[in-house]
Amino acid sequence: MDIKAVVGRNVRRYREQKSISQEELAFDTDLHRTYVNGIERGVRNPTVLIVGKLAVVLGVEPRKLPELED
């Protein structure tokens, strides 16, 4: 599976678990909502710094975002 798709799926899953919108996640990470949407759809390739920002806001360790589900 493509790593961008894995990261996107995990970002969406953790975001939905926290019950926050893409817009809220974008605001809290200083990203544009369309960029967050692109990450979740697996079409954007976030940098390590962006993965770190997302992880902080989502309350997970950065290593969890590119992890395949069991």
mmCIF file of the N, C-alpha and C atoms, coordinates in Angstrom:
data_MODEL
# 
_entry.id   MODEL 
# 
loop_
_atom_site.group_PDB 
_atom_site.id 
_atom_site.type_symbol 
_atom_site.label_atom_id 
_atom_site.label_alt_id 
_atom_site.label_comp_id 
_atom_site.label_asym_id 
_atom_site.label_entity_id 
_atom_site.label_seq_id 
_atom_site.pdbx_PDB_ins_code 
_atom_site.Cartn_x 
_atom_site.Cartn_y 
_atom_site.Cartn_z 
_atom_site.occupancy 
_atom_site.B_iso_or_equiv 
_atom_site.pdbx_formal_charge 
_atom_site.auth_seq_id 
_atom_site.auth_comp_id 
_atom_site.auth_asym_id 
_atom_site.auth_atom_id 
_atom_site.pdbx_PDB_model_num 
ATOM 1   N N  . MET A 1 1  ? 0.845   -1.184 0.000  1.00 0.00 ? 1  MET A N  1 
ATOM 2   C CA . MET A 1 1  ? 0.000   0.000  0.000  1.00 0.00 ? 1  MET A CA 1 
ATOM 3   C C  . MET A 1 1  ? 0.888   1.243  0.000  1.00 0.00 ? 1  MET A C  1 
ATOM 4   N N  . ASP A 1 2  ? 0.440   2.259  -0.688 1.00 0.00 ? 2  ASP A N  1 
ATOM 5   C CA . ASP A 1 2  ? 1.161   3.525  -0.798 1.00 0.00 ? 2  ASP A CA 1 
ATOM 6   C C  . ASP A 1 2  ? 1.232   4.217  0.565  1.00 0.00 ? 2  ASP A C  1 
ATOM 7   N N  . ILE A 1 3  ? 2.412   4.683  0.929  1.00 0.00 ? 3  ILE A N  1 
ATOM 8   C CA . ILE A 1 3  ? 2.612   5.315  2.241  1.00 0.00 ? 3  ILE A CA 1 
ATOM 9   C C  . ILE A 1 3  ? 1.739   6.562  2.409  1.00 0.00 ? 3  ILE A C  1 
ATOM 10  N N  . LYS A 1 4  ? 1.515   7.310  1.318  1.00 0.00 ? 4  LYS A N  1 
ATOM 11  C CA . LYS A 1 4  ? 0.655   8.494  1.411  1.00 0.00 ? 4  LYS A CA 1 
ATOM 12  C C  . LYS A 1 4  ? -0.769  8.096  1.797  1.00 0.00 ? 4  LYS A C  1 
ATOM 13  N N  . ALA A 1 5  ? -1.234  6.991  1.248  1.00 0.00 ? 5  ALA A N  1 
ATOM 14  C CA . ALA A 1 5  ? -2.582  6.510  1.571  1.00 0.00 ? 5  ALA A CA 1 
ATOM 15  C C  . ALA A 1 5  ? -2.663  6.049  3.020  1.00 0.00 ? 5  ALA A C  1 
ATOM 16  N N  . VAL A 1 6  ? -1.614  5.403  3.506  1.00 0.00 ? 6  VAL A N  1 
ATOM 17  C CA . VAL A 1 6  ? -1.580  4.937  4.897  1.00 0.00 ? 6  VAL A CA 1 
ATOM 18  C C  . VAL A 1 6  ? -1.623  6.129  5.848  1.00 0.00 ? 6  VAL A C  1 
ATOM 19  N N  . VAL A 1 7  ? -0.775  7.121  5.591  1.00 0.00 ? 7  VAL A N  1 
ATOM 20  C CA . VAL A 1 7  ? -0.759  8.320  6.437  1.00 0.00 ? 7  VAL A CA 1 
ATOM 21  C C  . VAL A 1 7  ? -2.129  8.996  6.401  1.00 0.00 ? 7  VAL A C  1 
ATOM 22  N N  . GLY A 1 8  ? -2.681  9.140  5.216  1.00 0.00 ? 8  GLY A N  1 
ATOM 23  C CA . GLY A 1 8  ? -3.986  9.785  5.082  1.00 0.00 ? 8  GLY A CA 1 
ATOM 24  C C  . GLY A 1 8  ? -5.084  9.068  5.832  1.00 0.00 ? 8  GLY A C  1 
ATOM 25  N N  . ARG A 1 9  ? -5.111  7.757  5.711  1.00 0.00 ? 9  ARG A N  1 
ATOM 26  C CA . ARG A 1 9  ? -6.127  6.963  6.409  1.00 0.00 ? 9  ARG A CA 1 
ATOM 27  C C  . ARG A 1 9  ? -5.987  7.123  7.923  1.00 0.00 ? 9  ARG A C  1 
ATOM 28  N N  . ASN A 1 10 ? -4.748  7.115  8.401  1.00 0.00 ? 10 ASN A N  1 
ATOM 29  C CA . ASN A 1 10 ? -4.525  7.249  9.844  1.00 0.00 ? 10 ASN A CA 1 
ATOM 30  C C  . ASN A 1 10 ? -4.856  8.648  10.344 1.00 0.00 ? 10 ASN A C  1 
ATOM 31  N N  . VAL A 1 11 ? -4.503  9.674  9.579  1.00 0.00 ? 11 VAL A N  1 
ATOM 32  C CA . VAL A 1 11 ? -4.853  11.047 9.973  1.00 0.00 ? 11 VAL A CA 1 
ATOM 33  C C  . VAL A 1 11 ? -6.368  11.164 10.102 1.00 0.00 ? 11 VAL A C  1 
ATOM 34  N N  . ARG A 1 12 ? -7.086  10.662 9.118  1.00 0.00 ? 12 ARG A N  1 
ATOM 35  C CA . ARG A 1 12 ? -8.555  10.738 9.161  1.00 0.00 ? 12 ARG A CA 1 
ATOM 36  C C  . ARG A 1 12 ? -9.102  9.971  10.366 1.00 0.00 ? 12 ARG A C  1 
ATOM 37  N N  . ARG A 1 13 ? -8.586  8.776  10.597 1.00 0.00 ? 13 ARG A N  1 
ATOM 38  C CA . ARG A 1 13 ? -9.074  7.952  11.706 1.00 0.00 ? 13 ARG A CA 1 
ATOM 39  C C  . ARG A 1 13 ? -8.858  8.654  13.045 1.00 0.00 ? 13 ARG A C  1 
ATOM 40  N N  . TYR A 1 14 ? -7.644  9.174  13.280 1.00 0.00 ? 14 TYR A N  1 
ATOM 41  C CA . TYR A 1 14 ? -7.363  9.855  14.545 1.00 0.00 ? 14 TYR A CA 1 
ATOM 42  C C  . TYR A 1 14 ? -8.151  11.158 14.659 1.00 0.00 ? 14 TYR A C  1 
ATOM 43  N N  . ARG A 1 15 ? -8.328  11.860 13.547 1.00 0.00 ? 15 ARG A N  1 
ATOM 44  C CA . ARG A 1 15 ? -9.104  13.106 13.573 1.00 0.00 ? 15 ARG A CA 1 
ATOM 45  C C  . ARG A 1 15 ? -10.556 12.812 13.943 1.00 0.00 ? 15 ARG A C  1 
ATOM 46  N N  . GLU A 1 16 ? -11.119 11.786 13.343 1.00 0.00 ? 16 GLU A N  1 
ATOM 47  C CA . GLU A 1 16 ? -12.509 11.437 13.643 1.00 0.00 ? 16 GLU A CA 1 
ATOM 48  C C  . GLU A 1 16 ? -12.665 10.935 15.076 1.00 0.00 ? 16 GLU A C  1 
ATOM 49  N N  . GLN A 1 17 ? -11.658 10.234 15.593 1.00 0.00 ? 17 GLN A N  1 
ATOM 50  C CA . GLN A 1 17 ? -11.709 9.790  16.991 1.00 0.00 ? 17 GLN A CA 1 
ATOM 51  C C  . GLN A 1 17 ? -11.745 10.976 17.950 1.00 0.00 ? 17 GLN A C  1 
ATOM 52  N N  . LYS A 1 18 ? -11.083 12.071 17.570 1.00 0.00 ? 18 LYS A N  1 
ATOM 53  C CA . LYS A 1 18 ? -11.085 13.280 18.405 1.00 0.00 ? 18 LYS A CA 1 
ATOM 54  C C  . LYS A 1 18 ? -12.288 14.174 18.116 1.00 0.00 ? 18 LYS A C  1 
ATOM 55  N N  . SER A 1 19 ? -13.096 13.776 17.142 1.00 0.00 ? 19 SER A N  1 
ATOM 56  C CA . SER A 1 19 ? -14.293 14.537 16.745 1.00 0.00 ? 19 SER A CA 1 
ATOM 57  C C  . SER A 1 19 ? -13.962 15.972 16.370 1.00 0.00 ? 19 SER A C  1 
ATOM 58  N N  . ILE A 1 20 ? -12.916 16.137 15.551 1.00 0.00 ? 20 ILE A N  1 
ATOM 59  C CA . ILE A 1 20 ? -12.597 17.474 15.050 1.00 0.00 ? 20 ILE A CA 1 
ATOM 60  C C  . ILE A 1 20 ? -12.709 17.474 13.526 1.00 0.00 ? 20 ILE A C  1 
ATOM 61  N N  . SER A 1 21 ? -13.036 18.621 12.987 1.00 0.00 ? 21 SER A N  1 
ATOM 62  C CA . SER A 1 21 ? -13.189 18.755 11.540 1.00 0.00 ? 21 SER A CA 1 
ATOM 63  C C  . SER A 1 21 ? -11.830 18.950 10.873 1.00 0.00 ? 21 SER A C  1 
ATOM 64  N N  . GLN A 1 22 ? -11.822 18.795 9.554  1.00 0.00 ? 22 GLN A N  1 
ATOM 65  C CA . GLN A 1 22 ? -10.601 19.083 8.798  1.00 0.00 ? 22 GLN A CA 1 
ATOM 66  C C  . GLN A 1 22 ? -10.206 20.540 8.989  1.00 0.00 ? 22 GLN A C  1 
ATOM 67  N N  . GLU A 1 23 ? -11.190 21.407 9.052  1.00 0.00 ? 23 GLU A N  1 
ATOM 68  C CA . GLU A 1 23 ? -10.915 22.831 9.229  1.00 0.00 ? 23 GLU A CA 1 
ATOM 69  C C  . GLU A 1 23 ? -10.238 23.105 10.574 1.00 0.00 ? 23 GLU A C  1 
ATOM 70  N N  . GLU A 1 24 ? -10.712 22.468 11.634 1.00 0.00 ? 24 GLU A N  1 
ATOM 71  C CA . GLU A 1 24 ? -10.092 22.637 12.951 1.00 0.00 ? 24 GLU A CA 1 
ATOM 72  C C  . GLU A 1 24 ? -8.667  22.090 12.958 1.00 0.00 ? 24 GLU A C  1 
ATOM 73  N N  . LEU A 1 25 ? -8.476  20.920 12.345 1.00 0.00 ? 25 LEU A N  1 
ATOM 74  C CA . LEU A 1 25 ? -7.142  20.334 12.273 1.00 0.00 ? 25 LEU A CA 1 
ATOM 75  C C  . LEU A 1 25 ? -6.212  21.246 11.483 1.00 0.00 ? 25 LEU A C  1 
ATOM 76  N N  . ALA A 1 26 ? -6.706  21.777 10.385 1.00 0.00 ? 26 ALA A N  1 
ATOM 77  C CA . ALA A 1 26 ? -5.902  22.684 9.566  1.00 0.00 ? 26 ALA A CA 1 
ATOM 78  C C  . ALA A 1 26 ? -5.514  23.930 10.360 1.00 0.00 ? 26 ALA A C  1 
ATOM 79  N N  . PHE A 1 27 ? -6.466  24.514 11.064 1.00 0.00 ? 27 PHE A N  1 
ATOM 80  C CA . PHE A 1 27 ? -6.191  25.715 11.852 1.00 0.00 ? 27 PHE A CA 1 
ATOM 81  C C  . PHE A 1 27 ? -5.140  25.435 12.922 1.00 0.00 ? 27 PHE A C  1 
ATOM 82  N N  . ASP A 1 28 ? -5.312  24.333 13.639 1.00 0.00 ? 28 ASP A N  1 
ATOM 83  C CA . ASP A 1 28 ? -4.408  23.998 14.744 1.00 0.00 ? 28 ASP A CA 1 
ATOM 84  C C  . ASP A 1 28 ? -2.999  23.626 14.282 1.00 0.00 ? 28 ASP A C  1 
ATOM 85  N N  . THR A 1 29 ? -2.860  23.205 13.027 1.00 0.00 ? 29 THR A N  1 
ATOM 86  C CA . THR A 1 29 ? -1.542  22.832 12.489 1.00 0.00 ? 29 THR A CA 1 
ATOM 87  C C  . THR A 1 29 ? -0.976  23.904 11.568 1.00 0.00 ? 29 THR A C  1 
ATOM 88  N N  . ASP A 1 30 ? -1.713  25.003 11.409 1.00 0.00 ? 30 ASP A N  1 
ATOM 89  C CA . ASP A 1 30 ? -1.297  26.099 10.530 1.00 0.00 ? 30 ASP A CA 1 
ATOM 90  C C  . ASP A 1 30 ? -1.145  25.627 9.084  1.00 0.00 ? 30 ASP A C  1 
ATOM 91  N N  . LEU A 1 31 ? -2.079  24.776 8.658  1.00 0.00 ? 31 LEU A N  1 
ATOM 92  C CA . LEU A 1 31 ? -2.121  24.294 7.280  1.00 0.00 ? 31 LEU A CA 1 
ATOM 93  C C  . LEU A 1 31 ? -3.441  24.735 6.662  1.00 0.00 ? 31 LEU A C  1 
ATOM 94  N N  . HIS A 1 32 ? -3.534  24.675 5.348  1.00 0.00 ? 32 HIS A N  1 
ATOM 95  C CA . HIS A 1 32 ? -4.784  24.993 4.668  1.00 0.00 ? 32 HIS A CA 1 
ATOM 96  C C  . HIS A 1 32 ? -5.683  23.759 4.700  1.00 0.00 ? 32 HIS A C  1 
ATOM 97  N N  . ARG A 1 33 ? -6.985  23.980 4.799  1.00 0.00 ? 33 ARG A N  1 
ATOM 98  C CA . ARG A 1 33 ? -7.922  22.858 4.859  1.00 0.00 ? 33 ARG A CA 1 
ATOM 99  C C  . ARG A 1 33 ? -7.812  21.951 3.638  1.00 0.00 ? 33 ARG A C  1 
ATOM 100 N N  . THR A 1 34 ? -7.587  22.524 2.472  1.00 0.00 ? 34 THR A N  1 
ATOM 101 C CA . THR A 1 34 ? -7.476  21.693 1.271  1.00 0.00 ? 34 THR A CA 1 
ATOM 102 C C  . THR A 1 34 ? -6.218  20.827 1.300  1.00 0.00 ? 34 THR A C  1 
ATOM 103 N N  . TYR A 1 35 ? -5.177  21.303 1.981  1.00 0.00 ? 35 TYR A N  1 
ATOM 104 C CA . TYR A 1 35 ? -3.960  20.498 2.125  1.00 0.00 ? 35 TYR A CA 1 
ATOM 105 C C  . TYR A 1 35 ? -4.237  19.307 3.044  1.00 0.00 ? 35 TYR A C  1 
ATOM 106 N N  . VAL A 1 36 ? -4.941  19.550 4.151  1.00 0.00 ? 36 VAL A N  1 
ATOM 107 C CA . VAL A 1 36 ? -5.315  18.462 5.062  1.00 0.00 ? 36 VAL A CA 1 
ATOM 108 C C  . VAL A 1 36 ? -6.193  17.456 4.315  1.00 0.00 ? 36 VAL A C  1 
ATOM 109 N N  . ASN A 1 37 ? -7.127  17.951 3.525  1.00 0.00 ? 37 ASN A N  1 
ATOM 110 C CA . ASN A 1 37 ? -7.982  17.077 2.732  1.00 0.00 ? 37 ASN A CA 1 
ATOM 111 C C  . ASN A 1 37 ? -7.143  16.229 1.774  1.00 0.00 ? 37 ASN A C  1 
ATOM 112 N N  . GLY A 1 38 ? -6.146  16.836 1.144  1.00 0.00 ? 38 GLY A N  1 
ATOM 113 C CA . GLY A 1 38 ? -5.265  16.101 0.237  1.00 0.00 ? 38 GLY A CA 1 
ATOM 114 C C  . GLY A 1 38 ? -4.458  15.026 0.949  1.00 0.00 ? 38 GLY A C  1 
ATOM 115 N N  . ILE A 1 39 ? -4.030  15.326 2.167  1.00 0.00 ? 39 ILE A N  1 
ATOM 116 C CA . ILE A 1 39 ? -3.313  14.320 2.964  1.00 0.00 ? 39 ILE A CA 1 
ATOM 117 C C  . ILE A 1 39 ? -4.244  13.143 3.238  1.00 0.00 ? 39 ILE A C  1 
ATOM 118 N N  . GLU A 1 40 ? -5.450  13.440 3.685  1.00 0.00 ? 40 GLU A N  1 
ATOM 119 C CA . GLU A 1 40 ? -6.394  12.375 4.024  1.00 0.00 ? 40 GLU A CA 1 
ATOM 120 C C  . GLU A 1 40 ? -6.783  11.541 2.807  1.00 0.00 ? 40 GLU A C  1 
ATOM 121 N N  . ARG A 1 41 ? -6.813  12.138 1.633  1.00 0.00 ? 41 ARG A N  1 
ATOM 122 C CA . ARG A 1 41 ? -7.135  11.398 0.408  1.00 0.00 ? 41 ARG A CA 1 
ATOM 123 C C  . ARG A 1 41 ? -5.929  10.658 -0.159 1.00 0.00 ? 41 ARG A C  1 
ATOM 124 N N  . GLY A 1 42 ? -4.747  10.895 0.408  1.00 0.00 ? 42 GLY A N  1 
ATOM 125 C CA . GLY A 1 42 ? -3.550  10.199 -0.051 1.00 0.00 ? 42 GLY A CA 1 
ATOM 126 C C  . GLY A 1 42 ? -2.919  10.782 -1.294 1.00 0.00 ? 42 GLY A C  1 
ATOM 127 N N  . VAL A 1 43 ? -3.258  12.032 -1.616 1.00 0.00 ? 43 VAL A N  1 
ATOM 128 C CA . VAL A 1 43 ? -2.671  12.664 -2.802 1.00 0.00 ? 43 VAL A CA 1 
ATOM 129 C C  . VAL A 1 43 ? -1.555  13.645 -2.449 1.00 0.00 ? 43 VAL A C  1 
ATOM 130 N N  . ARG A 1 44 ? -1.485  14.035 -1.197 1.00 0.00 ? 44 ARG A N  1 
ATOM 131 C CA . ARG A 1 44 ? -0.403  14.912 -0.727 1.00 0.00 ? 44 ARG A CA 1 
ATOM 132 C C  . ARG A 1 44 ? 0.620   14.089 0.032  1.00 0.00 ? 44 ARG A C  1 
ATOM 133 N N  . ASN A 1 45 ? 1.872   14.487 -0.086 1.00 0.00 ? 45 ASN A N  1 
ATOM 134 C CA . ASN A 1 45 ? 2.963   13.793 0.586  1.00 0.00 ? 45 ASN A CA 1 
ATOM 135 C C  . ASN A 1 45 ? 3.512   14.718 1.670  1.00 0.00 ? 45 ASN A C  1 
ATOM 136 N N  . PRO A 1 46 ? 2.996   14.607 2.907  1.00 0.00 ? 46 PRO A N  1 
ATOM 137 C CA . PRO A 1 46 ? 3.420   15.536 3.959  1.00 0.00 ? 46 PRO A CA 1 
ATOM 138 C C  . PRO A 1 46 ? 4.871   15.313 4.369  1.00 0.00 ? 46 PRO A C  1 
ATOM 139 N N  . THR A 1 47 ? 5.537   16.401 4.694  1.00 0.00 ? 47 THR A N  1 
ATOM 140 C CA . THR A 1 47 ? 6.920   16.316 5.165  1.00 0.00 ? 47 THR A CA 1 
ATOM 141 C C  . THR A 1 47 ? 6.941   15.774 6.592  1.00 0.00 ? 47 THR A C  1 
ATOM 142 N N  . VAL A 1 48 ? 8.126   15.450 7.058  1.00 0.00 ? 48 VAL A N  1 
ATOM 143 C CA . VAL A 1 48 ? 8.292   14.979 8.434  1.00 0.00 ? 48 VAL A CA 1 
ATOM 144 C C  . VAL A 1 48 ? 7.815   16.050 9.412  1.00 0.00 ? 48 VAL A C  1 
ATOM 145 N N  . LEU A 1 49 ? 8.081   17.310 9.121  1.00 0.00 ? 49 LEU A N  1 
ATOM 146 C CA . LEU A 1 49 ? 7.642   18.396 10.007 1.00 0.00 ? 49 LEU A CA 1 
ATOM 147 C C  . LEU A 1 49 ? 6.120   18.466 10.091 1.00 0.00 ? 49 LEU A C  1 
ATOM 148 N N  . ILE A 1 50 ? 5.454   18.292 8.960  1.00 0.00 ? 50 ILE A N  1 
ATOM 149 C CA . ILE A 1 50 ? 3.992   18.331 8.953  1.00 0.00 ? 50 ILE A CA 1 
ATOM 150 C C  . ILE A 1 50 ? 3.422   17.116 9.675  1.00 0.00 ? 50 ILE A C  1 
ATOM 151 N N  . VAL A 1 51 ? 4.020   15.954 9.478  1.00 0.00 ? 51 VAL A N  1 
ATOM 152 C CA . VAL A 1 51 ? 3.581   14.760 10.207 1.00 0.00 ? 51 VAL A CA 1 
ATOM 153 C C  . VAL A 1 51 ? 3.707   15.010 11.711 1.00 0.00 ? 51 VAL A C  1 
ATOM 154 N N  . GLY A 1 52 ? 4.779   15.665 12.117 1.00 0.00 ? 52 GLY A N  1 
ATOM 155 C CA . GLY A 1 52 ? 4.965   16.002 13.525 1.00 0.00 ? 52 GLY A CA 1 
ATOM 156 C C  . GLY A 1 52 ? 3.882   16.929 14.041 1.00 0.00 ? 52 GLY A C  1 
ATOM 157 N N  . LYS A 1 53 ? 3.546   17.965 13.275 1.00 0.00 ? 53 LYS A N  1 
ATOM 158 C CA . LYS A 1 53 ? 2.482   18.896 13.673 1.00 0.00 ? 53 LYS A CA 1 
ATOM 159 C C  . LYS A 1 53 ? 1.143   18.172 13.802 1.00 0.00 ? 53 LYS A C  1 
ATOM 160 N N  . LEU A 1 54 ? 0.844   17.340 12.805 1.00 0.00 ? 54 LEU A N  1 
ATOM 161 C CA . LEU A 1 54 ? -0.412  16.595 12.829 1.00 0.00 ? 54 LEU A CA 1 
ATOM 162 C C  . LEU A 1 54 ? -0.483  15.686 14.055 1.00 0.00 ? 54 LEU A C  1 
ATOM 163 N N  . ALA A 1 55 ? 0.612   15.009 14.339 1.00 0.00 ? 55 ALA A N  1 
ATOM 164 C CA . ALA A 1 55 ? 0.653   14.083 15.471 1.00 0.00 ? 55 ALA A CA 1 
ATOM 165 C C  . ALA A 1 55 ? 0.407   14.804 16.793 1.00 0.00 ? 55 ALA A C  1 
ATOM 166 N N  . VAL A 1 56 ? 1.009   15.977 16.955 1.00 0.00 ? 56 VAL A N  1 
ATOM 167 C CA . VAL A 1 56 ? 0.820   16.743 18.194 1.00 0.00 ? 56 VAL A CA 1 
ATOM 168 C C  . VAL A 1 56 ? -0.655  17.084 18.381 1.00 0.00 ? 56 VAL A C  1 
ATOM 169 N N  . VAL A 1 57 ? -1.277  17.614 17.349 1.00 0.00 ? 57 VAL A N  1 
ATOM 170 C CA . VAL A 1 57 ? -2.679  18.020 17.453 1.00 0.00 ? 57 VAL A CA 1 
ATOM 171 C C  . VAL A 1 57 ? -3.590  16.801 17.633 1.00 0.00 ? 57 VAL A C  1 
ATOM 172 N N  . LEU A 1 58 ? -3.250  15.696 16.977 1.00 0.00 ? 58 LEU A N  1 
ATOM 173 C CA . LEU A 1 58 ? -4.076  14.492 17.074 1.00 0.00 ? 58 LEU A CA 1 
ATOM 174 C C  . LEU A 1 58 ? -3.812  13.698 18.355 1.00 0.00 ? 58 LEU A C  1 
ATOM 175 N N  . GLY A 1 59 ? -2.752  14.070 19.079 1.00 0.00 ? 59 GLY A N  1 
ATOM 176 C CA . GLY A 1 59 ? -2.451  13.413 20.345 1.00 0.00 ? 59 GLY A CA 1 
ATOM 177 C C  . GLY A 1 59 ? -1.868  12.022 20.204 1.00 0.00 ? 59 GLY A C  1 
ATOM 178 N N  . VAL A 1 60 ? -1.109  11.808 19.124 1.00 0.00 ? 60 VAL A N  1 
ATOM 179 C CA . VAL A 1 60 ? -0.457  10.511 18.909 1.00 0.00 ? 60 VAL A CA 1 
ATOM 180 C C  . VAL A 1 60 ? 1.027   10.732 18.648 1.00 0.00 ? 60 VAL A C  1 
ATOM 181 N N  . GLU A 1 61 ? 1.795   9.670  18.742 1.00 0.00 ? 61 GLU A N  1 
ATOM 182 C CA . GLU A 1 61 ? 3.211   9.762  18.403 1.00 0.00 ? 61 GLU A CA 1 
ATOM 183 C C  . GLU A 1 61 ? 3.343   9.819  16.882 1.00 0.00 ? 61 GLU A C  1 
ATOM 184 N N  . PRO A 1 62 ? 4.285   10.606 16.366 1.00 0.00 ? 62 PRO A N  1 
ATOM 185 C CA . PRO A 1 62 ? 4.441   10.718 14.911 1.00 0.00 ? 62 PRO A CA 1 
ATOM 186 C C  . PRO A 1 62 ? 4.610   9.371  14.210 1.00 0.00 ? 62 PRO A C  1 
ATOM 187 N N  . ARG A 1 63 ? 5.231   8.413  14.861 1.00 0.00 ? 63 ARG A N  1 
ATOM 188 C CA . ARG A 1 63 ? 5.457   7.105  14.233 1.00 0.00 ? 63 ARG A CA 1 
ATOM 189 C C  . ARG A 1 63 ? 4.163   6.341  13.983 1.00 0.00 ? 63 ARG A C  1 
ATOM 190 N N  . LYS A 1 64 ? 3.064   6.750  14.633 1.00 0.00 ? 64 LYS A N  1 
ATOM 191 C CA . LYS A 1 64 ? 1.785   6.071  14.446 1.00 0.00 ? 64 LYS A CA 1 
ATOM 192 C C  . LYS A 1 64 ? 1.134   6.422  13.105 1.00 0.00 ? 64 LYS A C  1 
ATOM 193 N N  . LEU A 1 65 ? 1.442   7.586  12.553 1.00 0.00 ? 65 LEU A N  1 
ATOM 194 C CA . LEU A 1 65 ? 0.761   8.009  11.330 1.00 0.00 ? 65 LEU A CA 1 
ATOM 195 C C  . LEU A 1 65 ? 1.128   7.180  10.099 1.00 0.00 ? 65 LEU A C  1 
ATOM 196 N N  . PRO A 1 66 ? 2.400   6.795  9.908  1.00 0.00 ? 66 PRO A N  1 
ATOM 197 C CA . PRO A 1 66 ? 2.693   5.951  8.739  1.00 0.00 ? 66 PRO A CA 1 
ATOM 198 C C  . PRO A 1 66 ? 2.567   4.447  9.006  1.00 0.00 ? 66 PRO A C  1 
ATOM 199 N N  . GLU A 1 67 ? 1.990   4.060  10.147 1.00 0.00 ? 67 GLU A N  1 
ATOM 200 C CA . GLU A 1 67 ? 1.882   2.655  10.539 1.00 0.00 ? 67 GLU A CA 1 
ATOM 201 C C  . GLU A 1 67 ? 0.679   1.982  9.892  1.00 0.00 ? 67 GLU A C  1 
ATOM 202 N N  . LEU A 1 68 ? 0.898   0.785  9.346  1.00 0.00 ? 68 LEU A N  1 
ATOM 203 C CA . LEU A 1 68 ? -0.215  -0.005 8.827  1.00 0.00 ? 68 LEU A CA 1 
ATOM 204 C C  . LEU A 1 68 ? -1.033  -0.540 9.990  1.00 0.00 ? 68 LEU A C  1 
ATOM 205 N N  . GLU A 1 69 ? -2.355  -0.596 9.808  1.00 0.00 ? 69 GLU A N  1 
ATOM 206 C CA . GLU A 1 69 ? -3.227  -1.152 10.843 1.00 0.00 ? 69 GLU A CA 1 
ATOM 207 C C  . GLU A 1 69 ? -3.045  -2.654 10.899 1.00 0.00 ? 69 GLU A C  1 
ATOM 208 N N  . ASP A 1 70 ? -3.291  -3.220 12.071 1.00 0.00 ? 70 ASP A N  1 
ATOM 209 C CA . ASP A 1 70 ? -3.220  -4.680 12.223 1.00 0.00 ? 70 ASP A CA 1 
ATOM 210 C C  . ASP A 1 70 ? -4.440  -5.341 11.650 1.00 0.00 ? 70 ASP A C  1 
# 
